[in-house]
Amino acid sequence: MKKQEKKYREEKAKKNGEILIRLIRDMKVIYGWLIFAAFISLLSVACSLATPELLGELTDRIYGIWEGTLVFSDSEIPKWCAWLAIVYVGASLTGTIKMMLMNYVVSGFFTKGMRIRISEKISHLPISYIDHTPNGEIIAKMDHDVSIMGGTVHNFLDIIISGVMKLVGITVILFAMNWMMALIVIVLVPFSLVLSSWLASHSEKYYNESRKINGNIYALVEENFTGFDTVKAFNLEKMKNGQMEELCGKYREKARQGYFYSGIVQPIIALTNNIAYIIICILGGVLAVEGSLGVGDIVAFVLYAKLLAGPLESIANGMSMMQSTFASAKRVYELLDLEEMETIKTEMMPAGKGEVVFDHVSFSYDPEKPLIKDLTFTVKPGQKAAIVGPTGGGKTTIVNLLMGFYPIQEGHIYIDGVDVSTLDLADLRSQFAMVLQDTWLFGGTVYENIAYGNEGAGREAVERAARMAHIHRFIQTLPKGYDTVINEETTNISGGQKQLMTIARAYLANRKMLILDEATSNVDTRTELLIQDTMDDLMKGRTSFVIAHRLSTIVNADVILVVDQGRIVEQGTHEELMKKNGFYTEIYNSQYELLK
């Protein structure tokens, strides 16, 4: 058991060492600023170390006047007071400059850069990671964990310069003044540091666990807000509150344990220093009576001993903070180290017209649950291909594979004779315009949302696309028309209006291939009929894939692919499939039965 614990501690120390080295390397963007801030810190340390000596000298001169060994005119008290004021102002000024500088550098370069790296990393991760990771978990890493890492970088100089340099400087000065009294102080220092390090190491595992729970809290909060209407509609407030209370309770317990070990470090350091302070006062008094030390020396020694508390607490706090930093940095680096989805291939998109071939394609999200099995079909250039079938049959998955969102396990997908797996994915996706069932708009103007993906689109082109999507009149009724800002939650427009804007976006994109996944699901029947003709115009000459549950919208498709359990069970035109009186006919008739 002891060997296992020793091995665990060694592995943990090795991992923490690797994280620390990596964190220092990531600080390279601010190395120059750190050197400059270190110089300012050295000035601040020098001012701090000079103050006790100046106060001791001033005390000796005042004591000499009181004893009668000095007269005021010879004491130079005003000069020493001026020097003391200069040093105190210098210490305050350099400390303030260093703090403001580090605030600007850390937030403006380190944390900003780290969050940009995470954002870029996410854009290169496979869709499967986003599908299986709660949004709140990612937000927690980008926000909370990066902030903790930034806090450690911010306090780096306080730990290394102000802490270590002060500690070394004070130690040298104390031994130069009186080795006996210095030895009493220095003997207590290693004991307090070792004890602090031991306590800090115990807090790490609790910080690790609390960070994981904190990610779950973020995820639950995000889930509650995005599904707020559903929660209210089903009266699930108590259940959600209970889940939040349970998570917060777990977080509180783990954080309490971590903060307990971290929190008692500083009091122990303070207790050790107070004990040393008491001993120094007693011994200093004895030496003063014997005449071995002057009154000013005792004052300076006491002040240096008290000043020793600062760097010790700085180092102790730094060790406690590092445990929290290791936990947060581990989560951030785990994200940054995830395997990226390969996006750059050897081939560019061919200049064809959009022939799509699925050749014995097989795919599954879960290896134990096959979904797409030996799927084969061909869609000729300019054809409108409708994909229909029961829920969970694999309709949307076919589109995901076509767009390269997921790599296929077997078979090939060809576009104009070129294997998709060899294509540059960014180039591939730039050939498609998409309108999905789950509409997405961002916080910005109506104009910006419609022009999204078509940089440089003029107002006239945007308005023409809006007219084609039958949303122009509604936009004109908005307070600022096309310049009306849509809030981030898009609560100031209806679901149907959002759908029409995404359709206008697809019109404006003018790509050679289209994917329409329940594109009219959120509009009323009258509006659906209005845009159906213009949708047909949009699809003319373009290879189009239309996923629809309402079969009335795809009766004029060139080919209908009937998918069930990952296989194409039927394919043909509407008339051909109705004559077969098979699965498609059953689905079609069932929809009209529901309308009777």
C-alpha positions in Angstrom: 0.0 0.0 0.0 2.8 2.4 0.9 4.6 1.6 -2.4 1.4 2.4 -4.3 1.0 5.7 -2.5 4.7 6.5 -3.1 4.2 5.7 -6.8 1.1 7.8 -7.0 2.9 10.8 -5.4 5.8 10.4 -7.8 3.5 10.2 -10.8 1.5 13.2 -9.6 4.7 15.2 -8.9 6.0 14.3 -12.4 2.7 15.4 -14.0 2.6 18.6 -12.0 6.2 19.3 -13.1 5.2 18.8 -16.7 2.2 21.1 -16.3 4.4 23.8 -14.7 7.0 23.6 -17.4 4.3 23.8 -20.0 2.7 26.8 -18.2 6.1 28.6 -18.2 6.5 27.9 -21.9 3.1 29.4 -22.5 4.2 32.5 -20.7 6.7 33.2 -23.5 4.3 35.7 -25.1 5.0 37.9 -22.0 8.6 37.1 -21.3 9.7 40.6 -22.2 7.0 42.2 -20.0 7.9 39.8 -17.2 11.6 40.9 -17.3 10.5 44.6 -17.2 8.1 43.8 -14.3 10.9 41.9 -12.6 13.1 44.9 -12.7 10.4 47.0 -11.1 9.9 44.3 -8.5 13.6 44.4 -7.7 13.3 48.2 -7.1 10.3 47.5 -4.9 12.2 44.9 -2.9 15.2 47.2 -2.5 13.0 49.9 -1.1 11.3 47.4 1.2 14.6 46.1 2.5 16.0 49.6 3.1 13.1 50.9 5.3 14.0 48.9 8.5 17.6 50.1 8.3 16.6 53.7 7.8 14.1 53.4 10.7 16.8 51.9 12.9 19.2 54.7 12.1 16.6 57.3 12.8 15.7 55.6 16.1 19.4 55.6 17.2 19.6 59.3 16.5 16.4 60.1 18.4 17.6 57.9 21.2 20.9 59.7 21.2 19.1 63.0 21.6 17.1 61.6 24.5 20.2 60.3 26.2 22.0 63.5 25.6 24.8 62.0 23.5 23.6 63.9 20.4 22.2 67.4 19.9 19.4 67.9 17.4 21.5 70.1 15.1 24.0 67.2 14.7 21.4 64.4 14.5 20.4 65.0 10.8 16.9 63.8 11.6 15.3 65.8 8.8 17.6 64.2 6.3 16.9 60.7 7.5 13.1 61.5 7.5 13.4 62.6 3.9 15.2 59.5 2.9 12.6 57.4 4.7 9.8 59.2 2.9 11.5 58.7 -0.5 11.9 55.0 0.1 8.3 54.5 1.3 7.0 56.5 -1.7 9.3 54.5 -4.0 8.1 51.2 -2.6 4.4 52.2 -3.0 5.0 53.6 -6.5 6.9 50.6 -7.8 4.4 48.2 -6.3 1.5 50.1 -7.9 3.2 50.2 -11.3 4.0 46.5 -11.1 0.4 45.6 -10.2 -1.1 47.7 -13.0 1.5 46.3 -15.5 0.7 42.7 -14.6 -3.0 43.3 -14.7 -2.6 44.6 -18.3 -0.1 42.0 -19.4 -1.9 38.9 -18.0 -5.4 39.9 -19.2 -4.3 41.5 -22.5 -1.9 38.8 -23.6 -1.8 35.5 -21.6 -5.5 34.8 -20.7 -6.6 36.4 -24.0 -4.2 34.2 -25.9 -5.1 31.1 -24.0 -8.9 31.6 -24.7 -8.1 32.3 -28.4 -6.2 29.0 -28.5 -9.1 27.1 -26.9 -11.5 28.7 -29.4 -9.3 27.8 -32.3 -8.8 24.3 -30.9 -12.6 23.8 -30.7 -13.0 24.8 -34.3 -10.6 22.0 -35.3 -12.1 19.3 -33.1 -14.4 16.5 -34.5 -18.1 17.2 -34.3 -18.3 14.1 -32.1 -16.5 15.9 -29.3 -19.0 18.8 -29.4 -21.9 16.4 -29.5 -20.7 14.5 -26.4 -19.4 17.4 -24.3 -21.8 19.7 -22.5 -21.5 23.3 -23.6 -21.1 24.4 -19.9 -18.1 22.1 -19.5 -16.3 23.8 -22.3 -17.3 27.3 -21.1 -16.0 26.4 -17.6 -12.6 25.5 -19.0 -12.4 28.7 -21.2 -13.6 31.0 -18.4 -13.0 29.7 -14.9 -10.0 27.5 -15.4 -8.1 30.0 -17.7 -8.8 32.7 -15.1 -7.1 30.6 -12.4 -4.1 30.0 -14.6 -4.0 33.7 -15.3 -4.1 34.4 -11.5 -1.0 32.3 -11.0 0.9 34.0 -13.8 -0.2 37.4 -12.3 1.3 36.4 -9.0 4.4 34.8 -10.5 6.6 37.8 -9.7 5.2 38.1 -6.2 6.3 34.5 -5.6 9.6 34.5 -7.4 10.9 38.1 -6.9 9.1 39.6 -4.0 8.9 36.3 -2.2 12.2 34.5 -2.8 14.4 37.7 -3.2 13.0 39.3 -0.1 13.5 36.0 1.8 17.2 35.8 0.7 17.8 39.5 1.2 16.3 39.6 4.7 18.2 36.4 5.7 21.6 37.9 4.7 20.8 41.2 6.5 19.8 39.4 9.7 23.0 37.4 9.9 25.0 40.5 9.2 23.3 42.2 12.2 23.4 39.4 14.7 24.0 35.7 13.9 22.4 34.4 17.2 19.1 36.2 16.7 19.1 35.4 13.0 19.6 31.7 13.7 16.4 31.7 15.9 14.4 33.1 13.0 15.9 31.0 10.3 15.4 27.7 12.2 11.7 28.3 12.2 11.5 29.1 8.5 12.2 25.6 7.0 9.7 24.0 9.4 6.9 26.3 8.4 7.7 25.9 4.6 7.8 22.1 4.8 4.6 22.1 6.7 3.0 24.5 4.3 4.1 22.4 1.3 2.6 19.2 2.9 -0.7 20.9 3.6 -0.9 22.4 0.1 -0.3 19.0 -1.6 -3.3 17.6 0.3 -5.5 20.3 -1.2 -4.8 19.4 -4.8 -7.1 16.3 -5.1 -10.0 18.3 -3.7 -9.4 21.1 -6.2 -9.3 18.5 -9.0 -12.7 17.1 -7.9 -14.2 20.6 -7.4 -13.2 21.7 -10.9 -15.0 18.7 -12.4 -18.1 19.4 -10.4 -17.8 23.1 -11.4 -17.9 22.1 -15.0 -21.1 20.1 -14.4 -22.6 23.2 -12.7 -21.8 25.3 -15.8 -23.3 22.6 -18.0 -26.5 22.5 -15.9 -26.9 26.3 -15.9 -26.5 26.4 -19.7 -29.0 23.6 -20.1 -31.5 25.4 -17.8 -31.3 28.7 -19.7 -31.4 27.2 -23.2 -34.4 25.0 -22.2 -36.0 27.6 -19.9 -39.4 27.4 -21.7 -39.5 23.6 -21.5 -38.6 23.6 -17.8 -41.4 26.0 -17.1 -43.9 24.2 -19.3 -43.3 20.9 -17.5 -43.0 22.4 -14.0 -39.5 21.0 -13.6 -38.2 23.9 -11.6 -38.1 21.9 -8.4 -36.3 19.0 -10.0 -33.7 21.4 -11.7 -33.3 23.3 -8.5 -32.7 20.0 -6.7 -30.0 19.0 -9.2 -28.4 22.4 -8.8 -28.5 22.1 -5.0 -27.0 18.6 -5.2 -24.1 19.7 -7.4 -23.5 22.9 -5.4 -23.5 20.8 -2.2 -20.8 18.5 -3.7 -18.8 21.5 -4.9 -19.1 23.1 -1.5 -17.8 20.0 0.2 -14.9 19.5 -2.1 -14.0 23.2 -2.1 -14.3 23.3 1.6 -11.8 20.5 2.0 -9.4 22.1 -0.5 -9.8 25.6 1.1 -9.3 24.1 4.6 -5.9 22.8 3.8 -5.0 25.9 1.8 -6.5 28.2 4.4 -4.5 26.9 7.4 -1.2 27.5 5.6 -1.2 31.3 6.1 -2.2 31.1 9.8 0.6 28.6 10.5 3.1 30.9 8.8 1.8 33.8 10.9 2.0 31.8 14.1 5.6 30.8 13.3 6.6 34.4 12.7 4.9 35.6 15.8 6.8 33.0 17.9 10.0 34.2 16.3 9.0 37.8 16.9 8.4 37.2 20.7 11.8 35.4 21.0 13.6 38.2 19.2 12.0 40.9 21.4 13.1 39.0 24.6 16.6 38.2 23.4 17.0 41.7 21.9 16.1 43.3 25.2 18.7 41.2 26.9 21.4 42.1 24.4 20.4 45.8 24.6 20.9 45.7 28.4 24.3 44.1 28.0 25.2 46.7 25.4 25.7 44.2 22.6 23.1 45.9 20.4 21.9 49.4 20.0 18.3 50.4 20.3 18.1 51.2 16.6 19.6 47.7 15.7 16.9 46.1 17.8 14.2 48.1 16.1 15.6 47.2 12.6 15.9 43.6 13.6 12.3 43.4 14.8 11.1 45.1 11.6 13.1 42.7 9.4 11.7 39.8 11.4 8.1 41.1 10.8 9.0 41.8 7.2 9.9 38.2 6.8 6.3 37.3 7.2 5.5 38.9 3.8 7.7 36.7 1.6 6.8 33.6 3.6 3.1 34.2 3.2 3.7 35.0 -0.5 5.5 31.7 -1.0 2.9 29.8 1.0 0.0 31.3 -0.9 1.8 30.6 -4.1 2.2 26.9 -3.2 -1.5 26.7 -2.2 -2.5 28.5 -5.4 -0.4 26.1 -7.5 -2.5 23.2 -6.5 -5.6 24.9 -7.8 -3.7 25.9 -10.9 -2.5 22.4 -11.6 -6.1 21.2 -11.5 -7.3 23.9 -13.8 -4.3 23.7 -16.2 -4.7 20.0 -16.4 -8.3 20.4 -17.7 -7.3 23.1 -20.1 -4.3 21.2 -21.5 -6.4 18.0 -21.8 -8.7 20.0 -24.2 -5.8 21.5 -26.1 -4.2 18.1 -26.5 -7.2 16.4 -28.0 -6.7 14.9 -31.4 -7.9 17.3 -34.1 -10.0 16.3 -37.1 -7.9 16.4 -40.2 -9.2 19.2 -42.4 -6.5 19.7 -45.0 -6.4 17.0 -47.7 -4.5 16.6 -50.9 -7.3 17.4 -53.3 -9.3 20.5 -54.0 -13.0 20.5 -54.8 -13.4 19.6 -58.5 -15.1 22.0 -60.9 -17.9 19.6 -61.6 -21.7 20.1 -61.4 -22.3 18.2 -58.2 -22.8 14.5 -58.8 -22.9 12.7 -55.5 -22.3 9.0 -55.0 -22.5 6.9 -51.8 -20.6 3.7 -52.5 -21.2 0.9 -49.8 -20.9 3.4 -47.0 -21.1 2.2 -43.4 -21.0 4.3 -40.2 -22.0 4.3 -36.6 -21.7 6.8 -33.7 -21.4 3.9 -31.3 -19.4 0.8 -32.5 -21.9 -1.4 -30.7 -24.9 0.1 -32.4 -24.5 0.1 -36.2 -26.5 2.8 -38.0 -25.6 3.3 -41.7 -25.0 -0.1 -43.2 -23.7 -0.7 -46.8 -25.5 2.5 -48.1 -25.3 2.9 -51.9 -27.0 5.5 -54.1 -26.3 8.2 -56.7 -27.7 11.7 -57.1 -27.0 13.2 -60.5 -26.0 16.9 -61.0 -28.9 19.2 -60.5 -31.2 16.6 -59.1 -33.4 17.2 -56.1 -33.0 14.2 -53.8 -35.4 13.8 -50.9 -34.5 11.7 -47.9 -37.4 10.4 -45.9 -38.0 7.8 -43.3 -38.8 7.3 -39.6 -37.1 9.2 -36.8 -33.7 7.7 -36.1 -33.4 6.0 -39.4 -30.2 7.9 -40.4 -31.5 10.8 -42.6 -29.5 13.5 -40.9 -26.5 11.2 -40.5 -26.3 10.9 -44.3 -26.0 14.7 -44.5 -23.4 14.7 -41.7 -21.3 12.2 -43.7 -21.7 14.2 -46.9 -20.4 17.4 -45.2 -17.5 15.5 -43.7 -18.6 16.2 -40.1 -17.9 12.5 -39.3 -15.4 10.2 -41.0 -17.0 7.1 -42.5 -15.9 3.7 -41.3 -16.3 1.8 -44.6 -17.0 2.6 -48.2 -16.5 5.9 -50.1 -18.4 9.1 -50.9 -17.6 10.7 -54.2 -18.4 14.2 -55.5 -17.9 14.6 -59.2 -15.8 11.4 -59.2 -13.4 12.5 -56.4 -13.3 10.7 -53.0 -14.5 13.1 -50.3 -11.8 11.7 -47.9 -9.1 13.2 -50.1 -10.7 16.7 -50.3 -9.9 19.8 -48.4 -12.9 19.9 -46.0 -13.1 23.7 -45.8 -13.3 23.7 -49.6 -15.9 20.9 -49.6 -18.2 22.7 -47.1 -17.9 25.9 -49.0 -19.8 24.3 -51.9 -22.9 23.7 -49.7 -25.6 26.0 -48.5 -27.5 24.6 -45.5 -30.9 25.3 -43.9 -31.3 23.3 -40.7 -34.3 22.5 -38.6 -32.5 24.0 -35.6 -32.1 27.6 -36.7 -29.1 29.5 -35.6 -28.7 33.3 -35.5 -26.2 35.3 -33.6 -26.3 38.6 -31.7 -26.1 41.2 -34.5 -28.2 43.0 -37.0 -30.6 41.4 -39.4 -28.4 42.4 -42.3 -25.3 40.7 -40.7 -27.2 37.5 -40.0 -28.5 37.2 -43.6 -25.1 38.1 -45.0 -23.4 35.6 -42.7 -21.0 33.4 -44.8 -21.1 35.8 -47.7 -18.7 38.6 -46.7 -19.0 41.8 -48.7 -22.6 41.1 -49.7 -24.3 44.5 -50.5 -27.6 45.7 -49.1 -29.4 45.2 -52.4 -28.3 41.5 -52.6 -29.4 40.9 -49.0 -32.8 42.5 -49.6 -33.3 40.4 -52.8 -32.5 37.2 -50.8 -35.0 38.4 -48.1 -37.7 38.9 -50.7 -37.1 35.4 -52.1 -37.5 34.0 -48.6 -40.7 36.1 -48.0 -39.1 37.9 -44.9 -38.5 41.3 -46.4 -41.9 42.8 -45.4 -41.5 41.6 -41.8 -38.0 43.1 -41.7 -39.3 46.5 -42.9 -41.7 46.5 -39.9 -38.8 46.2 -37.4 -37.8 49.5 -35.6 -34.6 49.9 -37.6 -35.3 47.5 -40.5 -32.2 45.6 -41.6 -30.2 47.4 -39.0 -32.3 46.0 -36.1 -30.2 44.2 -33.6 -31.2 40.6 -32.8 -30.4 39.8 -29.2 -28.2 36.8 -28.5 -31.1 34.7 -27.4 -33.1 35.7 -30.5 -36.2 36.2 -28.3 -37.2 39.4 -30.2 -38.3 37.4 -33.3 -40.4 34.2 -33.7 -39.1 30.8 -34.6 -40.7 31.0 -38.0 -39.1 34.3 -38.7 -35.7 32.9 -37.7 -36.3 30.0 -40.1 -37.0 32.4 -43.0 -33.8 34.4 -42.2 -31.7 31.2 -42.5 -33.5 30.5 -45.8 -32.6 34.0 -47.0 -29.0 33.3 -45.9 -29.0 30.2 -48.1 -30.3 32.2 -51.1 -27.6 34.7 -50.7 -24.8 32.1 -50.3 -25.6 30.9 -53.9 -23.7 27.6 -53.6 -23.9 24.8 -56.2 -25.3 22.3 -53.7 -28.0 22.6 -51.1 -28.9 20.8 -47.9 -32.4 21.5 -46.5 -33.1 19.7 -43.2 -36.7 20.3 -42.4 -36.2 23.8 -43.8 -39.9 24.8 -43.5 -40.6 23.0 -40.2 -41.1 26.3 -38.2 -43.3 28.2 -40.7 -47.0 28.0 -41.1 -48.7 26.2 -44.0 -49.5 29.5 -45.9 -45.9 30.7 -45.7 -44.7 27.2 -46.6 -46.7 27.3 -49.8 -45.5 30.8 -50.6 -41.8 29.8 -50.4 -42.1 26.4 -51.9 -42.0 27.8 -55.5 -39.0 30.0 -54.8 -37.3 27.1 -53.1 -37.8 25.1 -56.3 -36.3 28.0 -58.3 -33.4 28.0 -55.9 -32.8 24.3 -56.4 -32.9 24.4 -60.2 -29.5 23.5 -61.5 -28.2 22.6 -58.1 -27.8 19.2 -56.5 -30.1 19.3 -53.5 -30.7 17.1 -50.5 -34.0 17.6 -48.8 -34.8 15.9 -45.5 -38.5 16.2 -44.8 -41.1 14.7 -42.6 -44.0 16.3 -44.4 -44.0 14.3 -47.6 -46.2 16.8 -49.3 -43.2 19.1 -49.7 -41.1 16.6 -51.7 -43.6 15.0 -54.1 -41.8 16.7 -57.0 -38.4 15.5 -56.1 -36.3 13.9 -58.8 -35.4 11.0 -56.6 -36.8 10.0 -53.1 -34.5 7.9 -50.9 -36.6 6.0 -48.3 -34.2 5.3 -45.4 -35.0 2.9 -42.5 -32.5 1.6 -39.9 -29.6 3.0 -41.9 -30.5 1.3 -45.2 -32.3 2.5 -48.3 -35.3 0.3 -48.5 -36.9 2.1 -51.5 -35.9 4.8 -54.0 -37.6 6.5 -57.0 -40.0 9.3 -57.8 -43.1 9.9 -55.9 -45.3 8.2 -58.5 -42.9 5.2 -58.8 -42.9 4.7 -55.1 -46.7 5.0 -54.7 -47.1 2.3 -57.4 -44.9 0.0 -55.4 -47.3 0.3 -52.5 -44.5 -0.3 -50.1 -42.9 1.4 -47.1 -43.1 4.9 -48.7 -46.8 4.5 -49.5 -47.4 3.4 -45.9 -45.7 6.5 -44.5 -47.4 8.8 -47.1 -50.9 7.4 -46.4 -50.4 7.5 -42.6 -49.8 11.3 -42.8 -53.0 11.9 -44.6 -54.9 9.6 -42.3 -53.8 11.9 -39.4 -55.3 14.8 -41.3 -58.7 13.3 -41.6 
